[in-house]
Amino acid sequence: MARQRAGKRYPHITTAAKPHNHRMCGVVRVIGDRAAAELEPWGHRHDMPPVPTETIANEAKQAFYSARYCRALAAHFGEPVSIQSNVERVSTTQYVVWVRVWPRSVAQAEIVRRVKAKEPLAYNVTRGV
């Protein structure tokens, strides 16, 4: 069998990376700054204004998840941030995106606390069965 270049065998590894989507990075920074100033707790739920379509709401949700990888936010907070976001339908024509933000160390400490307390974790549905 003839040898092939790595780009031919694994094209997903050698393709150019997409540029970072900074659309919601400013929102995450404001939420994090409020929590860092102790005006609200880390992980407080923030509802965004309603949007007319589910597609727009899902794009906003994905933009929040893209903010996890923002180097400017990691530099600002001194560590990467953890984000939880989802879309809720509030009427037939309106969708609300909500978001929760934590520094990675706070999120990891919360997971450790839940495991020690034997609480079920959302990502592990078989725990405690």
DSSP file (Angstrom, degrees, kcal/mol; ACC not computed):
  #  RESIDUE AA STRUCTURE BP1 BP2  ACC     N-H-->O    O-->H-N    N-H-->O    O-->H-N    TCO  KAPPA ALPHA  PHI   PSI    X-CA   Y-CA   Z-CA
    1    1 A M              0   0    0      0, 0.0     2,-0.1     0, 0.0     0, 0.0   0.000 360.0 360.0 360.0 130.7    0.0    0.0    0.0
    2    2 A A        -     0   0    0      1,-0.1     2,-0.2     0, 0.0     0, 0.0  -0.380 360.0-108.0 -73.5 149.8    1.4    3.4   -1.0
    3    3 A R        -     0   0    0     -2,-0.1     2,-0.3     1,-0.0    -1,-0.1  -0.511  32.7-157.2 -76.9 145.4    2.0    6.0    1.6
    4    4 A Q        -     0   0    0     -2,-0.2     5,-0.0     1,-0.0    -1,-0.0  -0.906  24.3-101.0-121.1 151.0   -0.4    9.0    1.7
    5    5 A R    >>  -     0   0    0     -2,-0.3     4,-1.8     1,-0.1     3,-0.8  -0.326  34.0-115.9 -63.8 153.3    0.2   12.5    3.1
    6    6 A A  H 3> S+     0   0    0      1,-0.3     4,-3.4     2,-0.2     7,-0.2   0.861 115.4  59.1 -60.5 -36.1   -1.4   13.1    6.4
    7    7 A G  H 34 S+     0   0    0      1,-0.2    -1,-0.3     2,-0.2     7,-0.1   0.796 106.2  48.1 -65.1 -27.2   -3.7   15.7    4.9
    8    8 A K  H <4 S+     0   0    0     -3,-0.8    -1,-0.2     2,-0.1    -2,-0.2   0.874 118.1  39.3 -78.8 -38.9   -5.1   13.1    2.5
    9    9 A R  H  < S+     0   0    0     -4,-1.8    -2,-0.2     1,-0.2    -3,-0.2   0.874 132.6  23.4 -77.4 -37.9   -5.7   10.6    5.3
   10   10 A Y    >X  +     0   0    0     -4,-3.4     3,-1.5    -5,-0.2     4,-1.0  -0.630  65.9 164.7-129.2  72.3   -6.9   13.0    7.9
   11   11 A P  H 3> S+     0   0    0      0, 0.0     4,-0.9     0, 0.0     3,-0.1   0.789  73.5  64.8 -64.8 -25.2   -8.3   16.1    6.2
   12   12 A H  H 34 S+     0   0    0      1,-0.2    -5,-0.1     2,-0.2    -2,-0.0   0.754 100.8  52.0 -68.7 -21.6  -10.0   17.3    9.3
   13   13 A I  H <4 S+     0   0    0     -3,-1.5    -1,-0.2    -7,-0.2    -6,-0.1   0.823 113.2  41.3 -81.6 -32.2   -6.7   17.8   11.1
   14   14 A T  H  < S+     0   0    0     -4,-1.0    -2,-0.2    -3,-0.1    -1,-0.2   0.452  88.5 107.0-100.1  -0.2   -5.1   19.9    8.4
   15   15 A T  S  < S-     0   0    0     -4,-0.9     2,-0.1     1,-0.1    -3,-0.0  -0.431  81.5 -92.0 -76.9 156.8   -8.0   22.2    7.5
   16   16 A A        -     0   0    0     -2,-0.1    -1,-0.1     1,-0.1     2,-0.1  -0.374  42.9-112.2 -68.2 142.8   -7.9   25.8    8.6
   17   17 A A        -     0   0    0      1,-0.1    -1,-0.1    -3,-0.1     3,-0.1  -0.428  30.9-110.0 -73.4 148.9   -9.5   26.6   11.9
   18   18 A K        -     0   0    0     -2,-0.1    -1,-0.1     1,-0.1     2,-0.1  -0.495  39.2-101.5 -73.4 148.3  -12.6   28.7   12.0
   19   19 A P        -     0   0    0      0, 0.0     2,-0.1     0, 0.0    -1,-0.1  -0.423  46.7 -94.7 -68.3 149.5  -12.2   32.2   13.4
   20   20 A H        -     0   0    0      1,-0.1     2,-0.9    -2,-0.1    47,-0.1  -0.394  31.3-129.1 -67.0 137.9  -13.5   32.6   16.9
   21   21 A N        +     0   0    0      1,-0.1     3,-0.4    -2,-0.1    -1,-0.1  -0.804  27.1 178.6 -90.3 106.3  -17.0   33.9   17.3
   22   22 A H    >>  +     0   0    0     -2,-0.9     3,-0.8     1,-0.2     4,-0.6   0.245  44.9 114.9 -90.8  12.3  -16.8   36.9   19.7
   23   23 A R  T 34 S+     0   0    0      1,-0.3     4,-0.2     2,-0.1    -1,-0.2   0.852  88.3  23.1 -55.6 -42.2  -20.6   37.6   19.5
   24   24 A M  T 3> S+     0   0    0     -3,-0.4     4,-2.3    39,-0.4    -1,-0.3   0.337  94.1  98.4-108.5   5.9  -21.4   36.8   23.1
   25   25 A C  H <> S+     0   0    0     -3,-0.8     4,-2.2     1,-0.2    -2,-0.1   0.882  83.9  52.4 -62.0 -38.3  -18.0   37.3   24.7
   26   26 A G  H  X S+     0   0    0     -4,-0.6     4,-2.1     2,-0.2    -1,-0.2   0.889 108.8  49.7 -64.2 -39.7  -18.9   40.8   25.9
   27   27 A V  H  > S+     0   0    0      2,-0.2     4,-2.4     1,-0.2    -2,-0.2   0.922 111.4  48.6 -65.0 -44.4  -22.1   39.5   27.5
   28   28 A V  H  X S+     0   0    0     -4,-2.3     4,-2.7     1,-0.2    -2,-0.2   0.882 110.1  52.8 -63.1 -38.2  -20.2   36.7   29.3
   29   29 A R  H  X S+     0   0    0     -4,-2.2     4,-2.5     2,-0.2    -1,-0.2   0.916 109.5  47.7 -65.0 -42.7  -17.6   39.3   30.5
   30   30 A V  H  X S+     0   0    0     -4,-2.1     4,-2.1     2,-0.2    -2,-0.2   0.924 113.3  48.1 -63.9 -44.4  -20.3   41.6   32.0
   31   31 A I  H  X S+     0   0    0     -4,-2.4     4,-2.0     1,-0.2    -2,-0.2   0.928 113.9  47.2 -61.5 -45.1  -21.9   38.6   33.7
   32   32 A G  H  X S+     0   0    0     -4,-2.7     4,-2.7     1,-0.2    -2,-0.2   0.875 109.7  52.7 -64.8 -38.4  -18.5   37.4   35.1
   33   33 A D  H  X S+     0   0    0     -4,-2.5     4,-1.8     2,-0.2    -1,-0.2   0.893 108.4  50.9 -64.4 -39.4  -17.6   40.9   36.2
   34   34 A R  H  <>S+     0   0    0     -4,-2.1     5,-2.5     2,-0.2     6,-0.7   0.910 113.4  44.9 -63.6 -42.4  -20.8   41.2   38.2
   35   35 A A  H ><5S+     0   0    0     -4,-2.0     3,-1.4     1,-0.2    -2,-0.2   0.890 111.2  52.6 -69.7 -38.6  -20.2   37.9   39.9
   36   36 A A  H 3<5S+     0   0    0     -4,-2.7    -1,-0.2     1,-0.3    -2,-0.2   0.836 107.6  52.2 -65.0 -32.0  -16.6   38.7   40.6
   37   37 A A  T 3<5S-     0   0    0     -4,-1.8    -1,-0.3    -5,-0.2    -2,-0.2   0.406 116.4-120.0 -82.2   2.4  -17.7   42.0   42.2
   38   38 A E  T < 5S+     0   0    0     -3,-1.4    -3,-0.2     2,-0.3    -2,-0.1   0.775  77.1 128.8  62.0  30.6  -20.1   39.8   44.3
   39   39 A L  S   <S+     0   0    0     -5,-2.5    -4,-0.2     1,-0.3    -5,-0.1   0.670  84.3   2.4 -81.5 -19.2  -23.2   41.6   43.0
   40   40 A E  S    S-     0   0    0     -6,-0.7    -1,-0.3    -5,-0.1    -2,-0.3  -0.964  90.7 -92.0-157.6 159.2  -24.6   38.2   42.2
   41   41 A P    >   -     0   0    0      0, 0.0     3,-1.3     0, 0.0     2,-0.1  -0.375  45.9 -96.6 -76.3 156.5  -23.5   34.6   42.7
   42   42 A W  T 3  S+     0   0    0      1,-0.2    60,-0.2    -7,-0.2   -10,-0.0  -0.474 111.9  31.5 -63.5 140.9  -21.5   32.6   40.1
   43   43 A G  T 3  S+     0   0    0     58,-2.0    -1,-0.2     1,-0.3     2,-0.2   0.537  79.8 155.6  86.8   7.3  -23.9   30.4   38.1
   44   44 A H    <   -     0   0    0     -3,-1.3    57,-0.4    57,-0.3     2,-0.3  -0.464  48.1-113.2 -66.7 136.7  -26.8   32.8   38.4
   45   45 A R        -     0   0    0     -2,-0.2     2,-0.5    55,-0.1    55,-0.2  -0.564  30.7-166.2 -77.7 131.4  -29.2   32.3   35.5
   46   46 A H  E     -A   99   0A   0     53,-2.3    53,-2.0    -2,-0.3     2,-0.4  -0.974   6.8-152.6-119.2 118.9  -29.5   35.2   33.0
   47   47 A D  E     -A   98   0A   0     -2,-0.5    51,-0.2    51,-0.2    49,-0.0  -0.770  11.8-144.2 -90.0 132.4  -32.3   35.2   30.5
   48   48 A M        -     0   0    0     49,-3.1     3,-0.1    -2,-0.4    49,-0.1  -0.476  37.0 -79.1 -86.3 163.5  -31.7   37.1   27.3
   49   49 A P        -     0   0    0      0, 0.0    48,-0.4     0, 0.0    -1,-0.1  -0.315  61.0 -91.3 -61.1 148.1  -34.4   39.1   25.5
   50   50 A P        -     0   0    0      0, 0.0    46,-0.2     0, 0.0    44,-0.0  -0.247  39.5-155.3 -61.8 147.5  -36.9   36.9   23.4
   51   51 A V  B     -B   95   0A   0     44,-2.7    44,-2.5    -3,-0.1     6,-0.0  -0.889  18.9-124.9-121.9 156.0  -36.1   36.2   19.8
   52   52 A P  S    S+     0   0    0      0, 0.0     2,-0.3     0, 0.0    -1,-0.1   0.729  84.9  40.9 -78.5 -22.0  -38.6   35.4   17.1
   53   53 A T     >  -     0   0    0     42,-0.1     4,-1.7     1,-0.1    42,-0.1  -0.912  69.1-130.8-130.1 155.5  -37.2   32.1   15.7
   54   54 A E  H  > S+     0   0    0     -2,-0.3     4,-2.7     1,-0.2     5,-0.2   0.821 108.2  60.3 -68.2 -31.8  -35.6   28.9   17.1
   55   55 A T  H  > S+     0   0    0      2,-0.2     4,-2.0     1,-0.2    -1,-0.2   0.931 105.9  45.8 -62.4 -46.2  -32.8   29.2   14.6
   56   56 A I  H  > S+     0   0    0      2,-0.2     4,-2.1     1,-0.2    -1,-0.2   0.909 113.2  51.1 -62.7 -41.7  -31.7   32.6   16.0
   57   57 A A  H  X S+     0   0    0     -4,-1.7     4,-2.4     1,-0.2    -2,-0.2   0.912 109.9  48.8 -63.4 -43.1  -32.0   31.3   19.5
   58   58 A N  H  X S+     0   0    0     -4,-2.7     4,-2.4     1,-0.2    -1,-0.2   0.854 109.2  53.1 -66.7 -34.1  -29.8   28.3   18.7
   59   59 A E  H  X S+     0   0    0     -4,-2.0     4,-2.0     2,-0.2    -1,-0.2   0.900 110.1  48.0 -65.7 -40.0  -27.2   30.5   17.1
   60   60 A A  H  X S+     0   0    0     -4,-2.1     4,-2.0     2,-0.2    -2,-0.2   0.912 110.7  51.4 -65.8 -42.3  -27.1   32.7   20.2
   61   61 A K  H  X S+     0   0    0     -4,-2.4     4,-1.9     1,-0.2    -2,-0.2   0.924 110.9  48.1 -59.1 -45.2  -26.8   29.6   22.4
   62   62 A Q  H  X S+     0   0    0     -4,-2.4     4,-1.8     1,-0.2    -1,-0.2   0.860 107.5  56.0 -65.1 -35.1  -23.9   28.3   20.2
   63   63 A A  H  X S+     0   0    0     -4,-2.0     4,-1.1     2,-0.2   -39,-0.4   0.874 105.5  52.0 -65.1 -36.4  -22.3   31.8   20.4
   64   64 A F  H >< S+     0   0    0     -4,-2.0     3,-0.6     1,-0.2     4,-0.5   0.926 109.2  49.4 -63.8 -43.4  -22.3   31.5   24.2
   65   65 A Y  H >< S+     0   0    0     -4,-1.9     3,-1.0     1,-0.2     4,-0.3   0.830 105.5  57.9 -66.0 -29.7  -20.6   28.1   24.0
   66   66 A S  H >< S+     0   0    0     -4,-1.8     3,-1.5     1,-0.2    -1,-0.2   0.800  93.0  69.0 -66.2 -28.0  -18.0   29.6   21.7
   67   67 A A  G X< S+     0   0    0     -4,-1.1     3,-1.5    -3,-0.6    -1,-0.2   0.725  82.4  74.1 -65.1 -20.1  -17.2   32.1   24.5
   68   68 A R  G <  S+     0   0    0     -3,-1.0    13,-0.4    -4,-0.5    -1,-0.3   0.829  98.6  46.4 -59.2 -30.4  -15.7   29.3   26.5
   69   69 A Y  G <  S+     0   0    0     -3,-1.5     2,-0.5    -4,-0.3    -1,-0.3   0.260  80.5 125.8 -98.9  11.5  -12.7   29.3   24.2
   70   70 A C    <>  -     0   0    0     -3,-1.5     4,-1.9     1,-0.2    11,-0.1  -0.598  45.8-160.6 -75.9 119.5  -12.2   33.0   24.1
   71   71 A R  H  > S+     0   0    0     -2,-0.5     4,-2.4     1,-0.2     5,-0.2   0.834  90.5  58.2 -68.7 -32.5   -8.6   33.8   25.1
   72   72 A A  H  > S+     0   0    0      2,-0.2     4,-2.2     1,-0.2    -1,-0.2   0.902 107.8  46.4 -65.1 -39.8   -9.4   37.4   26.0
   73   73 A L  H  > S+     0   0    0      2,-0.2     4,-2.6     1,-0.2     6,-0.3   0.909 111.4  51.4 -67.2 -41.7  -12.0   36.2   28.6
   74   74 A A  H  X S+     0   0    0     -4,-1.9     4,-1.3     1,-0.2     5,-0.4   0.900 112.7  46.2 -62.1 -39.9   -9.5   33.6   30.0
   75   75 A A  H  < S+     0   0    0     -4,-2.4    -1,-0.2     2,-0.2    -2,-0.2   0.894 112.1  51.4 -68.3 -39.3   -6.9   36.3   30.4
   76   76 A H  H  < S+     0   0    0     -4,-2.2    -2,-0.2     1,-0.2    -1,-0.2   0.916 120.0  33.3 -64.5 -44.8   -9.5   38.7   31.9
   77   77 A F  H  < S-     0   0    0     -4,-2.6    -1,-0.2     2,-0.3    -2,-0.2   0.558 107.0-120.8 -90.7  -9.0  -10.7   36.2   34.5
   78   78 A G  S  < S+     0   0    0     -4,-1.3    -3,-0.2    -5,-0.3    -4,-0.1   0.435  88.6  40.5  84.4  -1.6   -7.3   34.5   35.0
   79   79 A E  S    S-     0   0    0     -5,-0.4    -2,-0.3    -6,-0.3    -1,-0.1  -0.962  98.2 -78.3-164.2 163.0   -8.7   31.1   34.0
   80   80 A P        -     0   0    0      0, 0.0    24,-2.6     0, 0.0     2,-0.3  -0.276  46.8-125.3 -66.0 158.3  -11.1   29.7   31.4
   81   81 A V  E     -C  103   0A   0    -13,-0.4     2,-0.4    22,-0.2   -11,-0.1  -0.788   8.2-139.2-105.6 150.3  -14.9   30.0   32.0
   82   82 A S  E     -C  102   0A   0     20,-3.4    20,-2.3    -2,-0.3     2,-0.4  -0.884  23.2-165.8-103.8 140.3  -17.5   27.3   32.1
   83   83 A I  E     -C  101   0A   0     -2,-0.4     2,-0.4    18,-0.2    18,-0.2  -0.981  16.0-170.3-132.5 137.7  -20.8   28.1   30.5
   84   84 A Q  E     +C  100   0A   0     16,-2.2    16,-2.7    -2,-0.4     2,-0.3  -0.999  21.7 164.5-122.8 129.9  -24.2   26.5   30.5
   85   85 A S  E     +C   99   0A   0     -2,-0.4     2,-0.3    14,-0.2    14,-0.2  -0.989   6.3 165.4-145.3 150.8  -26.8   27.7   28.1
   86   86 A N  E     -C   98   0A   0     12,-1.8    12,-2.5    -2,-0.3     2,-0.4  -0.969  29.7-116.8-157.9 170.6  -30.1   26.6   26.7
   87   87 A V  E     -C   97   0A   0     -2,-0.3     2,-0.4    10,-0.2    10,-0.2  -0.941  22.8-169.5-116.9 134.8  -33.2   27.7   24.7
   88   88 A E  E     -C   96   0A   0      8,-2.9     8,-3.2    -2,-0.4     2,-0.6  -0.981  20.9-131.7-124.0 139.0  -36.7   27.8   26.1
   89   89 A R  E     +C   95   0A   0     -2,-0.4     6,-0.2     6,-0.2     3,-0.1  -0.785  25.3 175.2 -87.3 121.3  -39.9   28.3   24.1
   90   90 A V  E     -     0   0A   0      4,-2.0     2,-0.3    -2,-0.6     5,-0.2   0.676  67.4 -10.4-101.8 -21.6  -42.0   31.0   25.8
   91   91 A S  E >  S-C   94   0A   0      3,-1.6     3,-0.6     0, 0.0    -1,-0.2  -0.909  86.1 -80.0-157.4-175.7  -44.8   31.2   23.1
   92   92 A T  T 3  S+     0   0    0     -2,-0.3     3,-0.0     1,-0.2    -3,-0.0   0.756 129.8  27.0 -67.5 -21.8  -45.4   30.1   19.6
   93   93 A T  T 3  S+     0   0    0    -40,-0.1     2,-0.4     1,-0.1    -1,-0.2   0.254 111.3  74.2-124.5  12.5  -43.3   32.8   18.2
   94   94 A Q  E <   - C   0  91A   0     -3,-0.6    -4,-2.0   -44,-0.0    -3,-1.6  -0.991  48.1-176.7-136.0 137.7  -40.8   33.6   20.9
   95   95 A Y  E     -BC  51  89A   0    -44,-2.5   -44,-2.7    -2,-0.4     2,-0.5  -0.980  11.7-152.7-128.9 140.3  -37.7   31.8   22.3
   96   96 A V  E     - C   0  88A   0     -8,-3.2    -8,-2.9    -2,-0.4     2,-0.5  -0.951   3.9-153.3-116.7 131.9  -35.5   32.8   25.2
   97   97 A V  E     - C   0  87A   0     -2,-0.5   -49,-3.1   -48,-0.4     2,-0.3  -0.877  15.5-169.0 -99.1 132.6  -31.9   31.9   25.5
   98   98 A W  E     -AC  47  86A   0    -12,-2.5   -12,-1.8    -2,-0.5     2,-0.3  -0.889   1.9-168.0-121.2 157.5  -30.5   31.7   29.1
   99   99 A V  E     -AC  46  85A   0    -53,-2.0   -53,-2.3    -2,-0.3     2,-0.4  -0.993  12.5-163.5-145.1 147.0  -26.9   31.4   30.3
  100  100 A R  E     - C   0  84A   0    -16,-2.7   -16,-2.2    -2,-0.3     2,-0.4  -0.987  14.9-160.9-127.7 142.1  -25.0   30.6   33.4
  101  101 A V  E     + C   0  83A   0    -57,-0.4   -58,-2.0    -2,-0.4   -57,-0.3  -0.979  15.0 164.3-130.0 135.5  -21.3   31.5   33.8
  102  102 A W  E     - C   0  82A   0    -20,-2.3   -20,-3.4    -2,-0.4     2,-0.2  -0.977  40.8-109.1-138.2 151.4  -18.6   30.1   36.3
  103  103 A P  E  >  - C   0  81A   0      0, 0.0     4,-2.1     0, 0.0     3,-0.5  -0.573  41.5-111.9 -70.9 152.3  -14.9   30.3   36.4
  104  104 A R  H  > S+     0   0    0    -24,-2.6     4,-2.5     1,-0.2     5,-0.2   0.857 115.8  55.0 -57.8 -38.2  -13.5   26.8   35.7
  105  105 A S  H  > S+     0   0    0    -25,-0.3     4,-2.1     1,-0.2    -1,-0.2   0.889 108.7  47.8 -65.3 -38.2  -12.2   26.3   39.3
  106  106 A V  H  > S+     0   0    0     -3,-0.5     4,-2.0     2,-0.2    -1,-0.2   0.906 112.3  49.8 -67.0 -41.5  -15.6   27.1   40.8
  107  107 A A  H  X S+     0   0    0     -4,-2.1     4,-1.9     2,-0.2    -2,-0.2   0.908 111.6  47.9 -64.3 -42.3  -17.3   24.7   38.4
  108  108 A Q  H  X S+     0   0    0     -4,-2.5     4,-2.2     1,-0.2    -1,-0.2   0.893 110.2  51.8 -66.4 -39.3  -14.8   21.9   39.2
  109  109 A A  H  X S+     0   0    0     -4,-2.1     4,-2.3     1,-0.2    -1,-0.2   0.872 108.5  52.1 -64.3 -36.5  -15.2   22.5   42.9
  110  110 A E  H  X S+     0   0    0     -4,-2.0     4,-2.3     2,-0.2    -1,-0.2   0.891 108.6  49.9 -66.6 -39.8  -19.0   22.2   42.5
  111  111 A I  H  X S+     0   0    0     -4,-1.9     4,-2.3     2,-0.2    -2,-0.2   0.921 111.1  49.3 -64.1 -43.1  -18.6   18.9   40.7
  112  112 A V  H  X S+     0   0    0     -4,-2.2     4,-2.5     1,-0.2    -2,-0.2   0.914 110.7  50.8 -61.6 -43.1  -16.4   17.6   43.4
  113  113 A R  H  X S+     0   0    0     -4,-2.3     4,-2.0     1,-0.2    -1,-0.2   0.918 111.0  48.2 -60.8 -44.1  -18.9   18.7   46.1
  114  114 A R  H  <>S+     0   0    0     -4,-2.3     5,-2.8     2,-0.2     4,-0.3   0.888 111.5  49.6 -65.5 -39.0  -21.8   16.9   44.2
  115  115 A V  H ><5S+     0   0    0     -4,-2.3     3,-1.2     3,-0.2    -2,-0.2   0.930 111.5  48.4 -65.9 -44.5  -19.8   13.7   43.9
  116  116 A K  H 3<5S+     0   0    0     -4,-2.5    -1,-0.2     1,-0.3    -2,-0.2   0.853 112.6  48.6 -63.9 -33.9  -18.8   13.7   47.6
  117  117 A A  T 3<5S-     0   0    0     -4,-2.0    -1,-0.3    -5,-0.2    -2,-0.2   0.441 112.4-123.9 -83.6   0.5  -22.5   14.3   48.5
  118  118 A K  T < 5 +     0   0    0     -3,-1.2    -3,-0.2    -4,-0.3    -2,-0.1   0.816  55.3 157.9  59.0  33.7  -23.5   11.5   46.1
  119  119 A E      < -     0   0    0     -5,-2.8    -1,-0.2    -6,-0.2     2,-0.1  -0.610  48.2-103.5 -81.2 147.1  -25.8   13.8   44.2
  120  120 A P        -     0   0    0      0, 0.0     2,-0.4     0, 0.0     5,-0.1  -0.476  32.3-138.7 -70.1 143.1  -26.6   12.8   40.6
  121  121 A L    >   -     0   0    0      3,-0.5     3,-1.4    -2,-0.1     6,-0.2  -0.839  11.9-128.3-104.2 142.6  -24.8   14.7   37.9
  122  122 A A  T 3  S+     0   0    0     -2,-0.4     3,-0.2     1,-0.3    -1,-0.1   0.817 106.6  50.3 -59.8 -34.5  -26.6   15.8   34.8
  123  123 A Y  T 3  S+     0   0    0      1,-0.2     2,-0.5     2,-0.1    -1,-0.3   0.568 105.7  58.9 -84.6  -6.7  -24.1   14.3   32.4
  124  124 A N    X   +     0   0    0     -3,-1.4     3,-1.2     1,-0.1    -3,-0.5  -0.780  58.1 173.0-125.0  87.6  -24.1   10.9   34.0
  125  125 A V  T 3  S+     0   0    0     -2,-0.5    -1,-0.1     1,-0.3    -2,-0.1   0.672  76.4  58.3 -71.2 -17.3  -27.6    9.5   33.9
  126  126 A T  T >  S+     0   0    0      2,-0.1     3,-1.7     3,-0.0    -1,-0.3   0.565  77.0 115.1 -89.9  -7.5  -26.6    6.1   35.3
  127  127 A R  T <  S+     0   0    0     -3,-1.2    -3,-0.0     1,-0.3     0, 0.0  -0.399  83.5  13.2 -64.2 133.7  -25.1    7.4   38.5
  128  128 A G  T 3         0   0    0     -2,-0.1    -1,-0.3     1,-0.1    -2,-0.1   0.516 360.0 360.0  81.3   5.1  -27.0    6.3   41.6
  129  129 A V    <         0   0    0     -3,-1.7    -2,-0.1     0, 0.0    -1,-0.1   0.459 360.0 360.0 -88.2 360.0  -29.0    3.6   39.7
